[in-house]
Every structure is written in C-alpha cells, then in structure tokens.
C-alpha cells in the first residue's frame, strides 16, 4: 500500500454535503487508478470499476441517452453486480475515450446526487472538446508524481517523511536526520516520483547499483509510452512536432552556462518553424497532458502576477525529475555523487517546480531583472514571496538582494543543501523541504 497525500482530499470529497462527481486528472502512470481503487475499497461498502479504454462496449451504454437510472441499470448487467447508488463508489476510468460518458456526469450530478462517482483520465485536456465538459457539475482533483515526502513513505522511511511534513521550522533539523534526508533526496533525483519506479527502488534498494539501472530501464519504457500517446492522439505531423518540442526541453536545459534554467527558445525546438503562434499548439498539448511545467518569466512585479506575463517568455520543466534525468542521459552515479556541475542548478529547479505543483501551487512565476534572477515567485495571501534555489551549500544571493531592495518583500526563501535556519526576513530551507514554503 502506497500512502498518497491526495487521500485527504478524496476523504473530504466523500464526506462533502454538496458532493459532485469527481474528475481526477494527471499524466499517465502517476497512480490515478490505483489510488481510486484503494480508496474505494477502504472507505465504501463496494467499489465498481469500469475502464473505457479496455472495452469499447462500455461506450455503447451512453449512445441511447444520458439518463442516470438507465445507465446504472446497464452497468449492473455489464458488471453483473448490484450497485447501491446511496452507498457504493463507481469509477469511470479513461473517461476521455467517450465524450458522452463525460457529459453524463452532468446528469448524474443533477438526477442522482447521492451516487459517489469518480472519473479519471490521462489526456482529458487534449482529447475532448469544450462542449463535452459538464461545466459547474463536477469537481476536479489533480494528481502528480509522488512528492519527496510521499517517496519517503513509499520506501519505508515514515519517520523521516513525518519530519519533512511537520518539523518545527523555527529550529534546525537534527543533523543526522538532515544528512539522511539529503542522501535520500539525491536518490529521489534518480528515481523520480512515478509509482512503478518508486516500487522497484523500494524492492531493490539493498543493491543500489541494480536498483538504479533497473529504474532507468523502466523510465525509458515510460518515455516510449508517452511518445506513443502523442502518435496515437495527435496525427503524424502534430505528433512529430510535439515529440521534438518535448525532447528539446532537456536539451535546452543542458545548454545552461550558469547552472540555472534559461528562457525556453521555441525557435530552437522545431527546425523550420518560427513564431510563438505556430509553436504554441504542441506546447499547449504537452501542458494539457501534464507532461511539462511552464513557468512564465516576468520583468515587473505586482499583484496579480498574471497581469505581468508575456506569453512567449517562460521556462519549461519536466513533470517528473526522474524522467528528466533519463531523457537527458545523465548517469545515476552522477546524481548519487552529487557531482554534476552545471546540471545541479536546473535539476534542483526542476525538483522545486515539481514539489510546488504537487503542494497545490498551480501558478509559478520567475522574476528576471537586468542582471538578476529569482527562480520562483509565490503569491501568498496577497503578498509575494521570492524563492531562490541554490543547488549546493552556498546561500548568498546577489539576485535575491536586488529583488529585496527593489520590492521590499516581507519574506524571502533560499532553498539549498543547508539545514533549516533564518536571518532577518530570509528563511533558509533544505531543498528537500521545498513543499513546506507553500504553507509556511
């Protein structure tokens, strides 16, 4: 059993007085099906599961009409099970395969509100038209790869996981715990947060060499599966553009000279195609498929930050740091020794972007001045908090000083290899505790 933080949100949904059908979104292989089945089995008398990708006969159930009573009747015959719509959970998996099944959620919300109905889909954003969405009649939850604290739980380090989640940040961590967490964080950079990779690490970690080489094989297979998705859903030309853009993200990150991720240059990604308008379609596809994290670069600061965004200035990160390492071809030993030169900066940034997203920060921003850059800006209760990412033990930052003098923030953060600490308004956190700054 793999403990996931999203279980708390599922529990809140289950007990809500105004519960609507739930759509669980996320990239393929992040564990959506597993968590829904596990949650259903643990908290409902019965859990009824159907997968629209596995059996096309399911789509026919929705062709006649979208009346919940008739649909539920047909599902009972299909499953050969009685469905108690007052007490049971029904799961529609890979619902994007049949838009009418998605539209039916509107009628379940209106005519059968007592039914606990969950839907999941990996490519909901890229395979469905707007008319298919039951606007206002469903609730959404986003699922991500395992965060670092979930990874710790998943590999049997529960006490360390609780320390990451609950340690009093006015005090440094015990030094022995800090050293253990730092070593495990380096392992996480190799493994990433996809459940299959984490499971294999847990089973093989007594032989680290064998474990990480098996994980790289798994990651390459997963990369191939994502590429097949592109070919399957986009047509030959579009799929080629999307694949080239996706492969170009680690290529451009690797070109960085100062260790930090730079502005993504669309003109370098697809030969022969220029202009943001022509290249925005493959980029949007990768974002909607949850395979990339886009972080806009802003030059002026104010609230809301969205008002200062230029659509063609942004950084791109992978949704999973383990896959980034696999596609970049960085040897696992390079991460474990933490001896990867300029790679350190952008890999650490990618990790932080991934952690902040998993912690619920959907909108991330980067600030760039003429000679300064702060990797992330967070909007917190009307205030802006700059976050500087340092991949090593040096925590001095000229860029953060420039930002602070110019904008006078109430709080600043530096993430690095160092233990917890504070100096004036600057809060120092170990990189592996990046998620804590969202609630600090």
Secondary structure as GFF3:
##gff-version 3
##sequence-region A 1 440
A	DSSP	alpha_helix	6	15	.	.	.	ID=ss1
A	DSSP	beta_strand	21	25	.	.	.	ID=ss2
A	DSSP	alpha_helix	32	43	.	.	.	ID=ss3
A	DSSP	beta_strand	47	51	.	.	.	ID=ss4
A	DSSP	alpha_helix	57	60	.	.	.	ID=ss5
A	DSSP	alpha_helix	68	79	.	.	.	ID=ss6
A	DSSP	beta_strand	89	93	.	.	.	ID=ss7
A	DSSP	three_ten_helix	95	97	.	.	.	ID=ss8
A	DSSP	alpha_helix	99	111	.	.	.	ID=ss9
A	DSSP	beta_strand	116	121	.	.	.	ID=ss10
A	DSSP	alpha_helix	124	127	.	.	.	ID=ss11
A	DSSP	three_ten_helix	130	132	.	.	.	ID=ss12
A	DSSP	beta_strand	138	142	.	.	.	ID=ss13
A	DSSP	alpha_helix	148	154	.	.	.	ID=ss14
A	DSSP	alpha_helix	158	166	.	.	.	ID=ss15
A	DSSP	alpha_helix	175	191	.	.	.	ID=ss16
A	DSSP	alpha_helix	195	204	.	.	.	ID=ss17
A	DSSP	alpha_helix	208	234	.	.	.	ID=ss18
A	DSSP	alpha_helix	236	254	.	.	.	ID=ss19
A	DSSP	three_ten_helix	266	268	.	.	.	ID=ss20
A	DSSP	alpha_helix	276	288	.	.	.	ID=ss21
A	DSSP	beta_strand	292	298	.	.	.	ID=ss22
A	DSSP	three_ten_helix	305	308	.	.	.	ID=ss23
A	DSSP	beta_strand	314	318	.	.	.	ID=ss24
A	DSSP	alpha_helix	321	328	.	.	.	ID=ss25
A	DSSP	alpha_helix	332	336	.	.	.	ID=ss26
A	DSSP	alpha_helix	343	358	.	.	.	ID=ss27
A	DSSP	beta_strand	365	368	.	.	.	ID=ss28
A	DSSP	beta_strand	373	380	.	.	.	ID=ss29
A	DSSP	beta_strand	383	389	.	.	.	ID=ss30
A	DSSP	alpha_helix	398	407	.	.	.	ID=ss31
A	DSSP	beta_strand	412	416	.	.	.	ID=ss32
A	DSSP	beta_strand	421	423	.	.	.	ID=ss33
A	DSSP	beta_strand	426	430	.	.	.	ID=ss34
A	DSSP	three_ten_helix	431	438	.	.	.	ID=ss35
###
